[in-house]
Amino acid sequence: QVQLVESGGGLVQPGGSLRLSCAASVNIFSFNAMGWYRQAPGKEREMVARITSGGITNYPDSVKGRFFISRDIHKNTMYLQMNGLKPEDTAVYYCNGSRRFGLDVYWGQGTQVTVSS
């Protein structure tokens, strides 16, 4: 059974940094791609970082240069380093993994990130 467990959320002041972790119960290379998504109240869930099994990353313009996705294959863990946080980054952040090129999609339970002074 595939499980993804996020951790690392919390309250941070504007301009601060946080690192989110996503621990997988399986080998992370079994996913075609993994990513981080976020959902703010009243808004749709949006992708903020994605990495393919080959290591190709992509980010939307809203976080490019501030957010960085990485992974540790020995720990089967994916990370999201978030720098220069803004109040508009406040959301629940979800870890995502897909197999069979999107036919199977897995989600973590989410972790709250609040950016406020």
Secondary structure, DSSP 4 states (H G I P E B T S, - for coil): ---EEEE--EEE-TT--EEEEEEESS-GGGSSEEEEEEE-TTS--EEEEEEETT--EE--TTTTTTEEEEEETTTTEEEEEE-S--GGG-EEEEEEEEEGGGTEEEE---EEEEE--
